[in-house]
Amino acid sequence: MTKELHGILSASATPMDRAGEAIDEAAYAELLQAQVRGGVHGVIVGGSTGEHSTLSVAERDRKSTRLNSSHIT
């Protein structure tokens, strides 16, 4: 089944820890929830913000998992 995209789609940046070595998961969760509260309909993970190539596969997977648990459709 194909789902048509509509509404506001946000290309969100990935907050990193102070050392710049790992995703700040708590800050990322808050960022996603703030976007939901602000009316965003969907988030583009690893899209046009340019950081996708600098994240490991495991980090990309965690971002997707966090996004799925944030109830953004």
N, C-alpha and C positions, 0 to 999 in steps of 0.2 A: 504494500500500500504506500502511496506517495502522499506526503503531507505538504501542503502549500505553505510557504513562509509568508508571514504577515507581521505587521506591527513594528515595534522597535527592537532591533537586533544590535547588541553591544559587543564590540571587540574589546574585551577586558584585558588589561595588563595583569601580569602575574606578580604579586608582591613577594619579595624574597627576604630572607633573614638578613640581619645586619652584616654578616660576612659575605652575603651574596652567593652563598653556596647551596641553599635549599629553599624550597617554597615555604613561605610563612603561611601555613595551612589555616591558622586562626584568622589571619588578616584576609586571606582569600575567601573564606567562608563569609566573613562580614561584608566584604565587597560584593559578593553574589547576593546576599540577603538585602543589602542596600539597593542594589539594582532592582530586585523584585519589588521592594517597597516603593521604588520610584516609578514603577510601571513598565519596566523592560519586559518584553515578551520572550526573548531568547538571547543567549550569549554565544558568541563565536569563540571557541576555545582554540588557541594557537593560530589565530587568524592574522590580521594585518598589523599586529603590534611588533612583530619581528623577533620575538624571543623564542619561538617554537624550535628553531634549530639549535638553541643553546641548552634546551632541557633534555634530560635523559628520557628514554622510553617509559621508565617507571614514573618519572615526574609527570609526564603527559597523561599517563593512565590515572594517576592520583587526581589531576585536575579534572578529568572527565568524570571520575567517580564522585568527586565533591560537587561538581555541577549537577549530576543526576540526583544527588541527595538534597539539592537546594530547591527542588520543585519548580524549576524553570522549564517551560515546554517550548 
